[in-house]
């Protein structure tokens, strides 16, 4: 209906046409109403993942758990620093992954990347504030831990440069496998606070020499199992987010080691589950039931949960599936009461 003024006299319809014409307001009332739908608010589990809080929570929890299994009590600044540092790394990594959305849309980016890109100014501000808070906590970190963290940070920075600084090669199979890099850096950061606060035994010094200053035989099994479940976490996420690439290997652009691991992912998970369970059982009669047994049992439960989650993946959305994959790494919560 046009409400603009006109110089022509108004048209008066004939009585017969006027009777057969329905008022426009009546037709609007009887017709279907299409109202704009508000986007659904993310669930707390999804928001935990979208805000990059999942990995920091896992890192902080395992830091406390490994220390308690070694009969150590860390100051609150140790897990707090771990949480802040891991959050900064993951938030920055997702912002870097999503930077190409400024020029052209990317269909292979996930919800976490688009969420960070949409709120990038807020994330950048939070990263700056987090860096300031982390700097104030550095004085409370043990000097040996700082040295190890500096070495780890240097290696991590070099790896991120290879991943993000372009131009990147078109053939992504030349890149370092991200799944296995996470399985290396993440556990190393978690075990450093405990490693820095323990002294090597005489037997370790005799066996390992100077390497015993940064290696502990009693921590090695737990570190290997934790690294395995962290790697499984990344591999399952890759399979769930790239099902077409897994079905068509010629078009798969992942690293060759990633492709090989995803083909045998179920067997690898069963292997981790079996070995971790065996280690937990064998440690019960010995003095290492706490140091090795409980972390191994926690990793075994996480591996079993990956198999269950993979079987139920068709019933869960991709966003909640990824959040749940990090949630099942929080198994140490079940064993913390036994470490006091």
NORMO-V634024 format. One record per backbone hydrogen bond with DSSP energy under -1.0 kcal/mol. NH is the residue of the N-H (numbers start at 0). CO is the residue of the C=O. E is the energy in kcal/mol with one decimal. If there is no record, write none. Layout:
# NORMO-V634024
[[NH,CO,E] [NH,CO,E]]
This chain:
# NORMO-V634024
[[17,13,-2.7] [18,14,-1.9] [19,15,-1.3] [20,16,-1.0] [26,22,-1.8] [27,23,-2.0] [28,24,-1.6] [29,25,-2.4] [30,26,-1.6] [46,42,-3.0] [47,43,-2.1] [48,44,-1.3] [49,45,-3.0] [50,46,-2.1] [51,48,-1.8] [52,47,-1.9] [56,52,-1.5] [57,53,-2.1] [58,54,-2.6] [59,55,-2.6] [60,56,-2.3] [61,57,-2.4] [62,58,-2.0] [63,59,-1.9] [64,60,-2.5] [65,61,-2.7] [66,62,-1.5] [67,63,-2.3] [68,64,-2.3] [69,65,-1.1] [70,67,-1.8] [71,66,-2.6] [77,74,-1.7] [79,75,-1.7] [80,76,-2.6] [81,77,-2.1] [82,78,-2.6] [83,79,-2.3] [84,80,-2.6] [85,81,-2.5] [86,82,-2.2] [87,83,-2.2] [88,84,-2.0] [89,85,-2.5] [90,86,-2.8] [91,87,-2.4] [92,88,-2.2] [93,89,-2.1] [94,90,-2.0] [95,91,-2.2] [96,92,-2.1] [97,93,-1.6] [100,97,-1.7] [101,98,-1.3] [102,99,-1.1] [103,99,-2.2] [113,109,-1.9] [114,110,-2.4] [115,111,-2.1] [116,112,-2.3] [117,113,-2.3] [118,114,-1.8] [119,116,-1.1] [122,118,-2.3] [123,119,-2.8] [124,120,-2.0] [125,121,-2.4] [126,122,-2.4] [127,123,-2.0] [128,124,-2.2] [129,125,-2.5] [130,126,-2.3] [131,127,-1.8] [132,128,-2.2] [133,129,-2.8] [134,130,-2.1] [135,131,-1.4] [139,136,-1.2] [140,137,-1.4] [145,141,-2.3] [146,142,-2.0] [147,143,-2.1] [148,144,-2.8] [149,145,-2.4] [150,146,-1.9] [151,147,-2.5] [152,148,-3.0] [153,149,-1.9] [154,150,-2.0] [155,151,-2.5] [156,152,-2.7] [157,153,-2.1] [158,154,-2.0] [159,155,-2.5] [160,156,-2.0] [161,157,-1.8] [162,158,-1.5] [163,159,-2.9] [164,160,-1.7] [171,169,-1.1] [173,170,-1.6] [174,171,-1.4] [180,176,-1.8] [181,177,-2.2] [182,178,-1.3] [184,180,-2.8] [185,181,-1.9] [187,183,-1.3] [188,184,-2.2] [189,185,-1.7] [190,186,-2.2] [191,187,-1.1] [194,190,-2.6] [195,191,-2.7] [204,200,-2.4] [205,201,-2.2] [206,202,-2.1] [207,203,-3.3] [208,204,-1.5] [210,207,-1.4] [211,208,-1.5] [212,209,-1.7] [213,210,-1.5] [218,215,-1.1] [219,215,-1.4] [222,218,-2.4] [223,219,-2.5] [224,220,-2.4] [225,221,-2.5] [226,222,-2.4] [227,223,-1.9] [228,224,-2.2] [229,225,-2.1] [230,226,-2.0] [231,227,-2.5] [232,228,-2.1] [233,229,-1.7] [234,230,-2.4] [235,231,-2.8] [236,232,-1.9] [237,233,-2.1] [238,234,-2.2] [239,235,-2.6] [240,236,-2.1] [241,237,-1.5] [245,241,-1.4] [246,242,-1.6] [247,243,-1.4] [250,247,-1.6] [251,248,-1.6] [258,254,-2.4] [259,255,-2.3] [260,256,-2.2] [261,257,-2.4] [262,258,-1.5] [263,259,-1.3] [264,261,-1.0] [267,263,-2.4] [268,264,-2.2] [269,265,-2.3] [270,266,-2.1] [271,267,-2.3] [272,268,-2.6] [273,269,-2.6] [274,270,-2.6] [275,271,-2.5] [276,272,-2.0] [277,273,-2.4] [278,274,-2.4] [279,275,-2.1] [280,276,-2.2] [281,277,-2.7] [282,278,-1.3] [283,280,-1.1] [288,285,-1.0] [291,287,-2.5] [292,287,-1.7] [293,288,-1.1] [295,291,-2.0] [296,292,-2.3] [297,293,-2.4] [298,294,-2.1] [299,295,-2.2] [300,296,-2.2] [301,297,-1.8] [302,298,-2.4] [303,299,-2.3] [304,300,-2.2] [305,301,-1.8] [306,302,-1.6] [307,303,-1.9] [308,304,-2.9] [309,305,-2.4] [310,306,-1.6] [311,307,-1.3] [314,311,-1.7] [315,312,-1.0] [320,316,-2.4] [321,317,-2.1] [322,318,-1.9] [323,319,-2.4] [324,320,-1.7] [325,321,-1.2] [326,322,-1.9] [327,323,-2.0] [328,325,-1.2] [329,326,-1.7] [332,329,-1.8] [333,330,-1.9] [334,331,-1.2] [335,331,-1.3] [337,334,-1.3] [338,335,-1.8]]
